[in-house]
Amino acid sequence: MDWPSITFGAFLATAAIFVLITLALFPVVRRPFLLWLSARTAMIGLMAVMFMAPSAPIGLSGAEAKLIGGVANTLSIAVAGPFLASYIERKYLLEGTRRLLRSVFPIGLVLAGIIPLVPHVPILTNVPETGLLALIAIIVFGLGKAIALGSRAATFQAVAWSGGVIVGLYLLVHELVTGVELNFWTSAVLAALVLEFIVTSMGVVDGFMDFRRQRDAALAEVEAATLAIATDPLTGLANRRGLLRHYEESERGRPHGLALIDCDHFKRINDRYGHDVGDEVLVAIGRGLKGENVFAARLGGEEFVVLLYGADWQSLAEKARRRVTTAVIEHVSHLATTVTASAGIAQLRDGETLASALKRADRALYAAKDAGRDRSLAMTPFDAAPLGVGGPPHLRAVG
């Protein structure tokens, strides 16, 4: 096998692989430019077979091969318009330019249909070439408009097509000046087309990477917004929405119990020291309630909820309640008043909703306040053994 045949075979293999890759990507990313790109590559391959193959296609005369090659060349330019229209990044508002680029396709179809008529209608002789020049001018205009706005896709495509433009102009000028056709024009054109495949592939990959970066940024923004909606802005703990979300979706599984913790006499702090100091106290409480095997949230005002994980959940609840006092002492050192908290604790039953458990914890919390505050009372299961010290029915003291 001679070198031209090897070169041409490698080119066709490259074109075929390029078409298969673009078609395989389309179901994944659903971007229309991939279909237009595969169609353009297929037309380029057909044109190459008709015009540049080392031997004439079997079963076709020279005139027939030239006719088919001319139609394929026209169609390759026709699909370049909608390809570019759908390839340029969507963030650039070029609707007028995109419509103009999309119009290249129907015009190209008309020109392709005129080519077989040229031998029979002499008046049409220059119509295909003139039309192609107009289509190329539209494509160049679209490229320039997008590049001026900073389009990376258009920049890559301009580089991809530059090889073909340079080779075409050189061959045209050489033939016009010398009247002799270059003997290596086939290799030059094939090299330019391979360059187009390579650079276009790079542009597509770059576009996908940019799309992925934009998608990741959008997902991060959504996640941040979701987190903001579910977070108490003062303490940084989860709010009621975040608490419910954690309760229903947490990978840690269901908690064993929960504690409803309320700062004792918080109104007195606001009245005596002002709401700014009151906010400092709430922030300190939020810090103090955080700990291992617990999930803390602020329901509103001075009321907090702690979900408790582990067999020692009652001990965790009491420790969290006591940390309220130590946290305020540590973080609000200028406060002369000792801050205490009361807690109502409830064990979670199988299948119980958060609202149901909170109601039971709320009953225990009111009982703890009625019993003198600064203590924890736990709701016992309804089939539990006897009452605890100092509590109403189904309540027992903790700690």
N, C-alpha and C positions, 0 to 999 in steps of 0.2 A: 504493500500500500504506500502511495506517495505522500509527501508532506502536506500538500494542499488538501488531500482527502482526510488526513488525520486532523488537520486544523478545523476543517469544516464539520467533521463528525463531532469533535469536542465542543464546537459552538452549538450545534443542535442539541447535544446532551445537556449543556448548560441551560439553554432556553427551556428544554423540557422539564428539567429539575426545578427551574424558577417558576414555571407555570404550576407544577404540582404543589410546590410549597405555598404559593399564594392561595391556591384553591383549598389546601388543607387548613390554612389559617382562618379562612373566612367563617366557617361555622363556629370558631372559637371567639373571634373578636367582632364579627358582624360589621365590618367596615366595607362600604361599597367600593372604595378605591381598589381593593384587592381583586375584585372581579374585573374591573376595567384594566388593571395592570396585567392580569393573566391573559385577557383578550388581546391587549397590545403586544405582549410577548409572543403569543401564538401567531399573530399576523406578521410580526417581524420574522419569525421562523419560516413561515410560508413564503414570504418575500425572498428570504435568503435562498431557499430551495429553488425558487424560480429563476432568480437572477445570478446567484453566486455559486451554485453547486458545481463541483469539478466536472460533472457529466450532466447532460440534459435529462430532465425527469422522463421516466419511461412512459411512452404512450402519448407524449405531448410534442407538438411541433414547436419550433422556436417562437413563432408568433403567438401561439397559445400560452406558452410559458411566460412570455413578456406581458401578455394581457392579464393573466392571473397575478403575476408579480406586481403589476401596476395597481390592480384592485387591492391587493393585500397591503401595499405601501400606503395607499390612500386611507384604508381602514385603520391602519396603525396610527396614523395622524389623527383620524376622526375620534378614536377612543381616548387619545391623549388629553382632549379637552375635558370630558367629564371625569377622567381620572384625576386631573389636576384640581378640578372643582371640588371633588370629594376628599382629596388628599391634603389640601391646605388646612391647617388647624382651624377648628371651629371657633376658636376664641377671636379670630379676626373677622370682623363684620364686613365681608366683601360680597354681599348678596348680589349686587349688580354685576360684579366681575364673575361670580360663580355662574350666574344665568348666561352670561356671554360665553363662558367656557363650555357650558353644557350645550349651547347651540352649535358648537363645532361638530358634534356627533351627527345630527340630522343633515347638516350641510355636507359633511363627509360622505354620508350614505348616498346622497344625490350625486355627488361627484363620482363615487365608485360606480354608480349605475350608468353614468354618462360614458365612462371609459370604453365599454364594449361597442358603443354607438359611434365613436370617433371615426373608425375606418369607413363607415357608411354615410356619415354626415360631416363633410369637411368643415362646415361652419363651427363645429364643436371642437376643432383640433386643439385650440389653446385654452379651452375652458377648464379642463382638469388641472393643468399646471397653474393657471391663474388663481383658481379656487384654492389650491393647496397653499399657495403663497399667502392668501388671505387668512386661511386657517392657522398657519404658522405664526402670522402676525398677531392674531388673537391670543394664541398660546403664549407668545413672548410677552405680550402686554400683561396677561394675567400673572405670569411669573414675576415680572418687574414690579407690579403692584403689590404682590404678596411679600416679595423680598424687601421692598421699601418699608413695610410694616414690621419687619423682623421675623418673617416666617422661616423656621428652620427647614421645614419640609420643602418649601419652594427653593431654598438655597441648595439643598441636596440635589433636587431634581435639575436645577440649572447646571450644576456640575456634571450630573449624569448625562445630560443631553449635550453638553459642550463638546464632547469628543466627536459626536456625529456631525455637529455643526462645523467644527474646524476641518474635519476630513472632507466633508461635502464641499465646503468653500474652496479648499485647496485643490481638490480634484477638478472643480468647475473652472477655477482661474487657470490652472495648468492646461486644461484642454482648450480654453479660449485663447490662451497666449501661444501655445505651441501647436495646437491642432492635433496633438497626439494623446491618446489615452494612456495613463500610467499602467504599467503591467502588474503592479502590486496593489491596485485599487481594491481588489476583493479582500485581501488580508487587512488592509487599512480599515475598511468598513466593518469587517468582522471584529477587529480589535476595538473599534469605537462602540459597537453594540455590546460587547462583553463588558466594557467599562460602564455602560449604562446599567447593565444588570447588577454589577457589583455595587456601584454607588447608590442605585435605587434601593438595593437590599439594605445598605447601611442606613439610608434615610428612613426606611420602614422600621428597622430595629430602633433607631433613635426616636422615631415617633411613638413606638410602643412603650419605650422606656419613659418618655415624657408623659404619655397617657397614664402609665402606672404611677409615676410620681404625683400627677394631679389627682388620681384616684385615691392614693394613700393620704394625700393632704386633705382631700374631701372627707375621707373616712375619719381622719384624726379630728377634723373640725366637728363632725357629727358626734364623735365620741366625747369631745370636750363639751359640746353643747348638752349632750345627754348627762354628762357628769355634773355640769353646772345646774341643770334642772333638778338633779337628785341630791344636791349638796346644800347644806345650810351655809350661807355666805359669812356668817359671823364666826362660828366655831370651826368650820371646815369639816364637821361631821356630816353624816348622811342626814337628810331631812326625812319627812314622812314617806315621800315617794321613794327615796333611796333605800329606806328601811324595808319597805314592802318588796322592792326589787331584789334586795339582798336575801330576804327571807324566802322568796320564791325561786330564785335562780342561783343561789350560792353553790359553788362546787364543794363547799365544806359539808353539805348535807343539812338536815334540819337541826336546829339548836335543841338542847335539852330543856332549856327554860329561858325565861326573860325576866328582867327587872325593870320596873317603872320607877325612876328616881326623880325626886322633886326637891329642889333647894328650899330649905326651911326659911320662912320669913324673908323671902327675897324682896318683897315690896318695901320692907323696912330699909334694905340696903339702897334701893333706888331713891327712896324718900330722904334718907340721911346723907348719902354720898353723891347722889346724882346718877343719871342713866349711863354716863360714860364709865363710871366705876362699876356699875351693874353689868355693863357689857364686858368689862375686864374679868369680872367674876365668872360670867358665863363661858368666856374663852378658856379660863383656867379650869373650870369644871370639865369642859370638852377635852382638854389635855389629860386631866386626871382619869377620866373614864376609859381612855384607851388602854389596852393591855392584851396579854396573850390569852387566846381562847375566848375573846369577847369581841362583839361588834357593837359600837356605840352609835347612837343617832339622837338628834334633837327633834322632839315633836313640836316644840314651840315654847316661847316664854322660858321658864326655868325648869321645864319638864323634859327629861331625857329617858331613852330606852336603851337597855343593854341586852343584846342576845348572848346567851351563855352556852358554851360548848364544853362538853366533858362531864365525867361522872361527878366531879366536885363543883357542879354549877351553882349550888347554893353558897358555897364558900366564895366562889368567884364574884357572886353578886354582892355579898357583904363587903368584900375587899374593895370592889368598885365604889360602893357607897361611901366607905371610909376615906377613899382617896380624894373625894370631893373636898373634905376639910384640909387635907395636907396639900393638895394642889393649889387651893386658894391662898394658903399661907405662903407657899413657895413663889407663886407668880403675882400675887397682889399683896405685896409686903406692907404697903402703906395702909391697908385696911385694918382698923383696930378691932373690928368685930370678928368673932369666930363663926365661920359658916359651916353649918351642918346640913345633912340631907336625910330624907326619909325614903324608904323604898318598899314597893310592893312587888313580891316575887311570885311567879306562877310557873309550874312545871307544864311543859307542852305535851298535850296528848296526841296520839297518832291521828293524823289527818286534820288536826285543828288549824283553823285559820288564824292569821295574825290578829285580826280584829277581835276574835273570841278570846284569845290569850290576853290581849291588852285589857279587855273588860275585866277579866278575873284579877289581873295584876292591879288594875285601878281600884278595885274593891279592897285589895290588901293594902294599897298605899293609903287610902282614906282611913283604914283601920290603924295603920302605923301613926298617922298624924293625930288621930283621936287618942291614941295611947300615949301621946307626949312627944312625938317627933324624935328625930335623931336615932332611928332604929329601922330594922327591916322586919317585915312580916311576910310569911310565905303562904300562898294558897296551897293547901294539901289536896290531893286527888279526892274525889267524893267517896271513894271506898277506902280511904286511908284510916289508920288507927287514930287514937284519941287526940284531942286538941292539945295544942302547945300552950306554953305559959303565957298568960295575959292576952290571948287572942280570942276573937269571936269565933263562932262555928266555922270549921274548915280553915282556920288560920293558925299558924304557929310562929313563934319568934325565931329569928335567925341570928346567930352570932352571940 
